Amino acid sequence: MGIIVKKNDEIKIRITSKDKKRIKAAAESKGMNMSEFVLNVTERSIRKIEDEIKSKEVIENRIFSTEEKLSKL
């Protein structure tokens, strides 16, 4: 049995009629309503940004470690 998550927060945005039609058409093409579609697309973007942040931190840590090792030579 799945976990039910209560969703009671909302985000409101102002967009043009043209953009709303585009979002609606894209959502329908994926078999979703607009809320599901926007949430799905946003979630993917968030994951990508979080991955980029993690990668940057890993690289910075490697740089720091390498610089530390070089200074001991």
Rosetta constraint file for C-alpha pairs under 8 A:
AtomPair CA 15 CA 19 HARMONIC 6.25 0.50
AtomPair CA 15 CA 20 HARMONIC 6.56 0.50
AtomPair CA 16 CA 20 HARMONIC 6.28 0.50
AtomPair CA 17 CA 21 HARMONIC 6.18 0.50
AtomPair CA 18 CA 22 HARMONIC 6.30 0.50
AtomPair CA 19 CA 23 HARMONIC 6.16 0.50
AtomPair CA 20 CA 24 HARMONIC 6.06 0.50
AtomPair CA 21 CA 25 HARMONIC 6.06 0.50
AtomPair CA 22 CA 26 HARMONIC 6.11 0.50
AtomPair CA 23 CA 27 HARMONIC 6.00 0.50
AtomPair CA 23 CA 34 HARMONIC 6.66 0.50
AtomPair CA 23 CA 37 HARMONIC 7.95 0.50
AtomPair CA 23 CA 38 HARMONIC 7.88 0.50
AtomPair CA 24 CA 28 HARMONIC 6.08 0.50
AtomPair CA 24 CA 33 HARMONIC 7.34 0.50
AtomPair CA 24 CA 34 HARMONIC 5.67 0.50
AtomPair CA 25 CA 29 HARMONIC 6.15 0.50
AtomPair CA 26 CA 30 HARMONIC 6.57 0.50
AtomPair CA 26 CA 37 HARMONIC 7.91 0.50
AtomPair CA 27 CA 31 HARMONIC 6.28 0.50
AtomPair CA 27 CA 32 HARMONIC 4.98 0.50
AtomPair CA 27 CA 33 HARMONIC 5.70 0.50
AtomPair CA 27 CA 34 HARMONIC 5.54 0.50
AtomPair CA 27 CA 36 HARMONIC 7.80 0.50
AtomPair CA 27 CA 37 HARMONIC 5.26 0.50
AtomPair CA 28 CA 32 HARMONIC 5.50 0.50
AtomPair CA 28 CA 33 HARMONIC 6.51 0.50
AtomPair CA 28 CA 34 HARMONIC 7.87 0.50
AtomPair CA 30 CA 37 HARMONIC 7.91 0.50
AtomPair CA 32 CA 36 HARMONIC 5.81 0.50
AtomPair CA 32 CA 37 HARMONIC 5.81 0.50
AtomPair CA 33 CA 37 HARMONIC 6.16 0.50
AtomPair CA 34 CA 38 HARMONIC 6.01 0.50
AtomPair CA 35 CA 39 HARMONIC 6.03 0.50
AtomPair CA 36 CA 40 HARMONIC 5.96 0.50
AtomPair CA 37 CA 41 HARMONIC 6.14 0.50
AtomPair CA 38 CA 42 HARMONIC 5.92 0.50
AtomPair CA 39 CA 43 HARMONIC 5.92 0.50
AtomPair CA 40 CA 44 HARMONIC 6.38 0.50
AtomPair CA 41 CA 45 HARMONIC 6.37 0.50
AtomPair CA 42 CA 46 HARMONIC 6.11 0.50
AtomPair CA 43 CA 47 HARMONIC 6.19 0.50
AtomPair CA 44 CA 48 HARMONIC 6.28 0.50
AtomPair CA 45 CA 49 HARMONIC 6.26 0.50
AtomPair CA 46 CA 50 HARMONIC 6.08 0.50
AtomPair CA 47 CA 51 HARMONIC 6.09 0.50
AtomPair CA 48 CA 52 HARMONIC 6.23 0.50
AtomPair CA 49 CA 53 HARMONIC 6.22 0.50
AtomPair CA 50 CA 54 HARMONIC 6.22 0.50
AtomPair CA 51 CA 55 HARMONIC 6.08 0.50
AtomPair CA 52 CA 56 HARMONIC 6.10 0.50
AtomPair CA 53 CA 57 HARMONIC 6.24 0.50
AtomPair CA 54 CA 58 HARMONIC 6.24 0.50
AtomPair CA 55 CA 59 HARMONIC 6.17 0.50
AtomPair CA 56 CA 60 HARMONIC 6.07 0.50
AtomPair CA 57 CA 61 HARMONIC 6.08 0.50
AtomPair CA 58 CA 62 HARMONIC 6.22 0.50
AtomPair CA 59 CA 63 HARMONIC 6.16 0.50
AtomPair CA 60 CA 64 HARMONIC 6.15 0.50
AtomPair CA 61 CA 65 HARMONIC 6.09 0.50
AtomPair CA 62 CA 66 HARMONIC 6.01 0.50
AtomPair CA 63 CA 67 HARMONIC 6.04 0.50
AtomPair CA 64 CA 68 HARMONIC 6.08 0.50
AtomPair CA 65 CA 69 HARMONIC 6.24 0.50
AtomPair CA 66 CA 70 HARMONIC 6.13 0.50
AtomPair CA 67 CA 71 HARMONIC 6.14 0.50
AtomPair CA 68 CA 72 HARMONIC 6.67 0.50
AtomPair CA 69 CA 73 HARMONIC 6.87 0.50
